[in-house]
Amino acid sequence: MGARTSLLTPPNLTTHSQSNHAVIPVVSQTQRVLQQAWIDTLQLSDEKFGLEADFLSLGGDSIAAINLVSYLRCKHLKISVRDVLKYPFLGAMAGQLKRKSDNTQQIKQETFVSPPEVDAAISATSLQPTEYEYIYPCPSGQAEFLTQGAHPEALWSLMTVQKVGPDFEPKRWIDLV
């Protein structure tokens, strides 16, 4: 073992554990919903935690925050992912929750109507209208992806432009890739 690695010791995680804190019980319905959302989203067992609990310490991260926001939206509660991460303690996060109003404007659902040329192209094949449900519009990038992927070799090249720093070494990059 090298001198450098022998100096490394595992961190003491007990100083950050939930067991060092007194549980401050949730009192409001919103806090209870948020607590249950944490249990479901973070897949926690019925751990005893309350307003003092830290979302990040219990295993939350940015992806879990996205899932939490989605879960809460289904419960008619609103919070941003930014606020989930900015206010990680259950008590503080509960204070950021807003009730979604039921009188939100209805958004008119747009339905794509295929152009006559598409209908004619489909009719020219052996595909019958009963064999497909819907035709989805496809942006040019997706169309190219599907076209290139349909070739027997299924290979294509994606061209990108990226900024590189002043110390960029093209030869080294080519060797790595």
Backbone as CSV, one residue per row, in Angstrom:
resi,resn,N_x,N_y,N_z,CA_x,CA_y,CA_z,C_x,C_y,C_z
1,MET,0.856,-1.173,0.000,0.000,0.000,0.000,0.901,1.234,0.000
2,GLY,0.653,2.167,-0.905,1.476,3.355,-0.998,1.275,4.273,0.193
3,ALA,2.253,5.169,0.381,2.192,6.104,1.508,0.946,6.971,1.445
4,ARG,0.588,7.352,0.238,-0.565,8.244,0.080,-1.873,7.528,0.438
5,THR,-2.063,6.294,-0.044,-3.319,5.597,0.232,-3.410,5.109,1.669
6,SER,-2.274,4.894,2.304,-2.342,4.430,3.690,-2.832,5.532,4.625
7,LEU,-2.756,6.775,4.182,-3.220,7.893,5.004,-4.732,8.079,4.926
8,LEU,-5.349,7.451,3.928,-6.787,7.623,3.753,-7.549,6.772,4.757
9,THR,-8.488,7.381,5.412,-9.341,6.635,6.335,-10.781,6.858,5.929
10,PRO,-11.625,5.880,6.144,-13.033,6.070,5.779,-13.651,7.198,6.593
11,PRO,-14.549,7.965,5.985,-15.185,9.062,6.715,-16.095,8.533,7.814
12,ASN,-16.268,9.339,8.840,-17.164,8.983,9.937,-18.564,9.456,9.569
13,LEU,-19.374,8.535,9.082,-20.716,8.893,8.625,-21.717,8.989,9.762
14,THR,-21.356,8.521,10.937,-22.314,8.558,12.047,-22.619,9.980,12.483
15,THR,-21.706,10.917,12.208,-21.982,12.302,12.597,-23.101,12.904,11.761
16,HIS,-23.398,12.283,10.614,-24.440,12.808,9.734,-25.695,11.947,9.744
17,SER,-25.712,10.917,10.554,-26.854,10.001,10.526,-28.065,10.633,11.201
18,GLN,-29.221,10.122,10.831,-30.471,10.631,11.384,-30.642,10.258,12.853
19,SER,-29.933,9.216,13.312,-30.133,8.746,14.683,-29.603,9.730,15.721
20,ASN,-28.789,10.702,15.311,-28.246,11.684,16.249,-29.223,12.812,16.542
21,HIS,-30.339,12.855,15.857,-31.271,13.970,15.991,-32.581,13.495,16.607
22,ALA,-33.168,14.372,17.384,-34.503,14.082,17.913,-35.499,14.238,16.772
23,VAL,-36.438,13.343,16.695,-37.449,13.400,15.642,-38.478,14.456,16.011
24,ILE,-38.649,15.418,15.103,-39.666,16.457,15.280,-40.864,16.024,14.447
25,PRO,-41.952,15.606,15.079,-43.068,15.028,14.328,-43.736,16.027,13.384
26,VAL,-44.231,15.481,12.276,-44.994,16.308,11.335,-46.362,16.577,11.953
27,VAL,-46.917,17.739,11.646,-48.202,18.094,12.250,-49.284,18.373,11.214
28,SER,-48.924,18.965,10.099,-49.949,19.331,9.114,-50.135,18.213,8.090
29,GLN,-51.245,18.282,7.397,-51.538,17.308,6.344,-50.502,17.420,5.224
30,THR,-50.114,18.633,4.874,-49.111,18.840,3.832,-47.789,18.190,4.222
31,GLN,-47.387,18.348,5.473,-46.150,17.726,5.948,-46.247,16.205,5.889
32,ARG,-47.417,15.658,6.222,-47.606,14.201,6.163,-47.496,13.695,4.723
33,VAL,-48.102,14.442,3.795,-48.035,14.061,2.378,-46.585,14.100,1.905
34,LEU,-45.852,15.138,2.301,-44.449,15.254,1.904,-43.623,14.121,2.506
35,GLN,-43.873,13.800,3.767,-43.151,12.701,4.414,-43.411,11.383,3.671
36,GLN,-44.658,11.131,3.321,-44.986,9.907,2.576,-44.353,9.936,1.189
37,ALA,-44.294,11.115,0.586,-43.660,11.253,-0.729,-42.184,10.875,-0.647
38,TRP,-41.512,11.303,0.426,-40.105,10.932,0.621,-39.973,9.427,0.767
39,ILE,-40.851,8.823,1.570,-40.791,7.374,1.804,-40.949,6.628,0.480
40,ASP,-41.924,7.044,-0.324,-42.172,6.367,-1.598,-41.086,6.662,-2.627
41,THR,-40.682,7.921,-2.739,-39.703,8.310,-3.747,-38.316,7.759,-3.445
42,LEU,-37.910,7.834,-2.192,-36.573,7.367,-1.806,-36.569,5.892,-1.417
43,GLN,-37.726,5.256,-1.506,-37.888,3.841,-1.168,-37.353,3.551,0.236
44,LEU,-37.812,4.356,1.178,-37.405,4.197,2.570,-38.345,3.222,3.256
45,SER,-37.797,2.474,4.187,-38.686,1.654,5.007,-39.406,2.637,5.930
46,ASP,-40.287,2.169,6.743,-41.036,3.084,7.613,-40.123,3.672,8.682
47,GLU,-39.083,4.361,8.212,-38.159,4.995,9.150,-38.883,6.109,9.879
48,LYS,-38.483,6.318,11.106,-39.063,7.418,11.874,-38.222,8.662,11.609
49,PHE,-38.803,9.584,10.896,-38.160,10.873,10.684,-39.246,11.922,10.610
50,GLY,-38.854,13.132,10.874,-39.825,14.211,10.901,-39.300,15.445,10.207
51,LEU,-39.654,16.584,10.760,-39.322,17.864,10.139,-37.827,18.122,10.064
52,GLU,-37.043,17.430,10.900,-35.593,17.628,10.932,-34.871,16.856,9.829
53,ALA,-35.560,15.929,9.165,-34.933,15.034,8.189,-34.411,15.802,6.983
54,ASP,-33.306,15.322,6.448,-32.635,15.938,5.307,-32.800,15.030,4.089
55,PHE,-33.426,15.542,3.057,-33.680,14.796,1.819,-32.391,14.213,1.254
56,LEU,-31.330,15.001,1.250,-30.062,14.563,0.673,-29.404,13.487,1.524
57,SER,-29.486,13.614,2.843,-28.900,12.614,3.737,-29.629,11.279,3.668
58,LEU,-30.894,11.312,3.293,-31.670,10.079,3.192,-31.530,9.417,1.819
59,GLY,-30.650,9.950,0.986,-30.399,9.338,-0.322,-30.926,10.123,-1.496
60,GLY,-31.495,11.297,-1.248,-32.020,12.107,-2.340,-30.911,12.717,-3.174
61,ASP,-31.176,12.883,-4.447,-30.268,13.558,-5.363,-31.131,14.279,-6.400
62,SER,-30.518,14.783,-7.463,-31.289,15.558,-8.436,-32.344,14.705,-9.137
63,ILE,-32.020,13.457,-9.427,-33.002,12.585,-10.078,-34.158,12.285,-9.123
64,ALA,-33.831,12.010,-7.872,-34.878,11.772,-6.870,-35.733,13.026,-6.694
65,ALA,-35.114,14.205,-6.801,-35.864,15.457,-6.683,-36.875,15.588,-7.823
66,ILE,-36.473,15.204,-9.023,-37.392,15.231,-10.170,-38.561,14.284,-9.912
67,ASN,-38.245,13.094,-9.414,-39.298,12.117,-9.114,-40.221,12.619,-8.008
68,LEU,-39.649,13.286,-7.012,-40.447,13.831,-5.913,-41.410,14.901,-6.424
69,VAL,-40.925,15.790,-7.273,-41.770,16.851,-7.837,-42.933,16.233,-8.610
70,SER,-42.650,15.199,-9.381,-43.694,14.515,-10.145,-44.712,13.851,-9.216
71,TYR,-44.231,13.183,-8.182,-45.099,12.525,-7.194,-46.023,13.559,-6.551
72,LEU,-45.444,14.681,-6.131,-46.234,15.718,-5.460,-47.242,16.361,-6.405
73,ARG,-46.880,16.477,-7.675,-47.805,17.038,-8.659,-49.071,16.181,-8.730
74,CYS,-48.894,14.866,-8.643,-50.062,13.962,-8.639,-50.925,14.161,-7.400
75,LYS,-50.348,14.694,-6.340,-51.084,14.973,-5.101,-51.576,16.419,-5.068
76,HIS,-51.507,17.103,-6.216,-51.951,18.490,-6.368,-51.112,19.469,-5.544
77,LEU,-49.834,19.155,-5.390,-48.901,20.053,-4.706,-47.798,20.435,-5.675
78,LYS,-47.339,21.673,-5.550,-46.341,22.198,-6.467,-45.085,22.605,-5.717
79,ILE,-43.924,22.223,-6.271,-42.625,22.687,-5.802,-41.663,22.477,-6.962
80,SER,-40.660,23.316,-7.067,-39.686,23.160,-8.144,-38.556,22.237,-7.689
81,VAL,-37.886,21.630,-8.643,-36.720,20.792,-8.329,-35.675,21.651,-7.622
82,ARG,-35.542,22.881,-8.080,-34.581,23.803,-7.458,-34.883,23.972,-5.971
83,ASP,-36.162,24.149,-5.636,-36.532,24.333,-4.229,-36.372,23.053,-3.417
84,VAL,-36.579,21.898,-4.037,-36.345,20.633,-3.323,-34.889,20.569,-2.883
85,LEU,-33.986,20.957,-3.778,-32.559,20.897,-3.454,-32.113,22.077,-2.590
86,LYS,-32.782,23.211,-2.712,-32.429,24.395,-1.924,-32.910,24.275,-0.481
87,TYR,-34.036,23.611,-0.276,-34.620,23.430,1.056,-34.728,21.928,1.352
88,PRO,-33.594,21.260,1.629,-33.626,19.798,1.750,-34.274,19.265,3.029
89,PHE,-34.442,20.112,4.057,-35.051,19.632,5.300,-36.566,19.578,5.139
90,LEU,-37.177,18.522,5.634,-38.604,18.299,5.439,-39.434,19.504,5.881
91,GLY,-39.112,20.074,7.026,-39.870,21.221,7.521,-39.786,22.414,6.587
92,ALA,-38.572,22.718,6.122,-38.380,23.856,5.216,-39.014,23.585,3.857
93,MET,-38.864,22.348,3.375,-39.427,21.992,2.072,-40.954,22.064,2.108
94,ALA,-41.549,21.611,3.202,-43.009,21.662,3.333,-43.498,23.105,3.252
95,GLY,-42.708,24.034,3.763,-43.070,25.443,3.697,-43.054,26.001,2.282
96,GLN,-42.353,25.334,1.378,-42.267,25.787,-0.015,-43.373,25.203,-0.899
97,LEU,-44.068,24.192,-0.386,-45.115,23.541,-1.184,-46.299,24.475,-1.395
98,LYS,-46.829,24.452,-2.591,-48.013,25.246,-2.924,-49.078,24.281,-3.440
99,ARG,-50.307,24.562,-3.087,-51.429,23.753,-3.557,-51.748,24.174,-4.985
100,LYS,-51.878,23.203,-5.892,-52.264,23.508,-7.272,-53.741,23.839,-7.292
101,SER,-54.102,24.926,-7.951,-55.516,25.299,-8.005,-56.247,24.398,-8.991
102,ASP,-57.482,24.102,-8.675,-58.284,23.227,-9.525,-58.883,23.968,-10.712
103,ASN,-58.826,25.293,-10.687,-59.434,26.053,-11.774,-58.390,26.493,-12.806
104,THR,-57.373,25.661,-13.015,-56.370,25.982,-14.024,-57.020,25.934,-15.398
105,GLN,-56.514,26.747,-16.289,-57.069,26.803,-17.632,-56.859,25.464,-18.337
106,GLN,-57.873,25.047,-19.033,-57.759,23.827,-19.823,-56.955,24.144,-21.079
107,ILE,-55.974,23.330,-21.353,-55.154,23.511,-22.548,-55.773,22.697,-23.668
108,LYS,-55.995,23.355,-24.783,-56.598,22.673,-25.912,-55.595,21.668,-26.465
109,GLN,-56.025,20.432,-26.602,-55.150,19.393,-27.116,-55.091,19.503,-28.631
110,GLU,-53.869,19.609,-29.136,-53.664,19.675,-30.575,-53.526,18.256,-31.113
111,THR,-54.145,17.991,-32.219,-54.031,16.690,-32.861,-53.348,16.881,-34.200
112,PHE,-52.343,16.078,-34.442,-51.624,16.146,-35.712,-52.469,15.497,-36.800
113,VAL,-52.662,16.216,-37.879,-53.376,15.681,-39.033,-52.341,15.485,-40.127
114,SER,-52.215,14.260,-40.570,-51.179,13.983,-41.572,-51.536,14.634,-42.902
115,PRO,-50.516,15.151,-43.598,-50.758,15.766,-44.905,-51.207,14.702,-45.924
116,PRO,-51.895,15.118,-46.968,-52.372,14.166,-47.985,-51.243,13.338,-48.606
117,GLU,-50.045,13.941,-48.738,-48.913,13.205,-49.329,-48.561,11.983,-48.480
118,VAL,-48.651,12.134,-47.151,-48.338,11.020,-46.254,-49.386,9.931,-46.407
119,ASP,-50.642,10.328,-46.445,-51.715,9.347,-46.638,-51.534,8.604,-47.964
120,ALA,-51.140,9.331,-49.020,-50.928,8.707,-50.334,-49.750,7.737,-50.279
121,ALA,-48.676,8.118,-49.581,-47.506,7.240,-49.469,-47.856,5.967,-48.710
122,ILE,-48.656,6.091,-47.672,-49.067,4.908,-46.903,-49.968,4.024,-47.757
123,SER,-50.869,4.638,-48.512,-51.779,3.871,-49.370,-51.016,3.117,-50.451
124,ALA,-49.871,3.655,-50.888,-49.065,3.012,-51.930,-48.351,1.765,-51.409
125,THR,-48.277,1.594,-50.111,-47.660,0.400,-49.526,-48.743,-0.627,-49.230
126,SER,-48.343,-1.719,-48.664,-49.332,-2.745,-48.308,-49.927,-2.497,-46.924
127,LEU,-49.541,-1.385,-46.280,-50.040,-1.066,-44.943,-51.473,-0.545,-45.032
128,GLN,-52.347,-1.152,-44.275,-53.756,-0.765,-44.258,-54.013,0.213,-43.106
129,PRO,-54.994,1.117,-43.247,-55.298,2.071,-42.169,-55.627,1.400,-40.843
130,THR,-56.118,0.188,-40.862,-56.428,-0.515,-39.611,-55.169,-1.044,-38.923
131,GLU,-54.018,-0.955,-39.603,-52.772,-1.501,-39.052,-51.936,-0.453,-38.310
132,TYR,-52.401,0.763,-38.269,-51.702,1.786,-37.497,-52.720,2.675,-36.808
133,GLU,-52.315,3.203,-35.651,-53.219,4.041,-34.865,-53.066,5.513,-35.178
134,TYR,-51.829,5.936,-35.302,-51.568,7.367,-35.336,-50.264,7.616,-36.073
135,ILE,-50.156,8.758,-36.673,-48.912,9.165,-37.322,-48.365,10.338,-36.528
136,TYR,-47.149,10.186,-36.034,-46.533,11.237,-35.235,-45.622,12.086,-36.111
137,PRO,-45.667,13.409,-35.957,-44.734,14.249,-36.704,-43.311,13.956,-36.245
138,CYS,-42.380,14.026,-37.152,-40.999,13.672,-36.844,-40.076,14.810,-37.279
139,PRO,-39.399,15.479,-36.340,-38.455,16.535,-36.712,-37.335,15.978,-37.585
140,SER,-36.664,16.861,-38.291,-35.650,16.430,-39.255,-34.545,15.592,-38.617
141,GLY,-34.125,15.922,-37.393,-33.077,15.139,-36.731,-33.520,13.709,-36.480
142,GLN,-34.763,13.538,-36.050,-35.283,12.187,-35.825,-35.472,11.454,-37.148
143,ALA,-35.913,12.181,-38.172,-36.086,11.560,-39.485,-34.748,11.026,-39.986
144,GLU,-33.691,11.806,-39.833,-32.353,11.365,-40.252,-31.913,10.154,-39.438
145,PHE,-32.151,10.184,-38.139,-31.808,9.061,-37.264,-32.512,7.785,-37.736
146,LEU,-33.810,7.884,-38.016,-34.573,6.720,-38.462,-34.130,6.246,-39.841
147,THR,-33.836,7.196,-40.735,-33.390,6.836,-42.082,-32.061,6.100,-42.029
148,GLN,-31.098,6.659,-41.303,-29.774,6.028,-41.218,-29.844,4.695,-40.478
149,GLY,-30.678,4.612,-39.465,-30.808,3.372,-38.704,-31.481,2.264,-39.490
150,ALA,-32.189,2.617,-40.573,-32.871,1.613,-41.385,-31.929,0.914,-42.357
151,HIS,-30.727,1.460,-42.567,-29.753,0.805,-43.449,-29.305,-0.510,-42.821
152,PRO,-28.965,-1.493,-43.648,-28.552,-2.796,-43.097,-27.399,-2.685,-42.095
153,GLU,-26.447,-1.795,-42.375,-25.316,-1.662,-41.446,-25.669,-0.820,-40.223
154,ALA,-26.762,-0.081,-40.279,-27.274,0.721,-39.158,-26.202,1.593,-38.519
155,LEU,-25.395,2.215,-39.347,-24.346,3.113,-38.850,-24.625,4.528,-39.327
156,TRP,-24.281,5.498,-38.527,-24.385,6.892,-38.912,-23.385,7.689,-38.106
157,SER,-23.177,8.896,-38.547,-22.210,9.766,-37.888,-22.929,11.017,-37.409
158,LEU,-22.727,11.357,-36.152,-23.330,12.559,-35.595,-22.252,13.633,-35.506
159,MET,-22.451,14.708,-36.217,-21.477,15.800,-36.216,-21.833,16.779,-35.098
160,THR,-20.843,17.114,-34.273,-21.056,18.087,-33.203,-19.905,19.072,-33.180
161,VAL,-20.148,20.203,-32.579,-19.111,21.210,-32.380,-19.038,21.477,-30.891
162,GLN,-17.831,21.370,-30.336,-17.651,21.602,-28.914,-16.473,22.535,-28.693
163,LYS,-16.595,23.397,-27.695,-15.493,24.279,-27.332,-14.459,23.475,-26.558
164,VAL,-13.200,23.779,-26.806,-12.118,23.116,-26.079,-11.252,24.188,-25.433
165,GLY,-10.563,23.812,-24.399,-9.710,24.754,-23.690,-8.409,25.022,-24.423
166,PRO,-7.635,25.992,-23.946,-6.382,26.358,-24.608,-5.324,25.252,-24.528
167,ASP,-5.441,24.344,-23.571,-4.453,23.275,-23.432,-4.899,21.981,-24.122
168,PHE,-5.869,22.077,-25.023,-6.387,20.907,-25.730,-5.314,20.316,-26.635
169,GLU,-5.162,18.994,-26.576,-4.187,18.288,-27.403,-4.935,17.340,-28.335
170,PRO,-5.108,17.722,-29.618,-5.882,16.887,-30.546,-5.349,15.455,-30.663
171,LYS,-4.030,15.285,-30.727,-3.459,13.940,-30.877,-3.820,13.069,-29.678
172,ARG,-3.708,13.627,-28.485,-4.031,12.861,-27.281,-5.513,12.484,-27.266
173,TRP,-6.354,13.425,-27.669,-7.787,13.157,-27.716,-8.094,12.031,-28.704
174,ILE,-7.482,12.068,-29.883,-7.695,11.023,-30.893,-7.235,9.672,-30.360
175,ASP,-6.090,9.649,-29.668,-5.588,8.398,-29.090,-6.551,7.841,-28.046
176,LEU,-7.168,8.728,-27.265,-8.103,8.290,-26.231,-9.401,7.753,-26.815
177,VAL,-9.835,8.395,-27.889,-11.106,8.005,-28.485,-10.883,6.842,-29.403
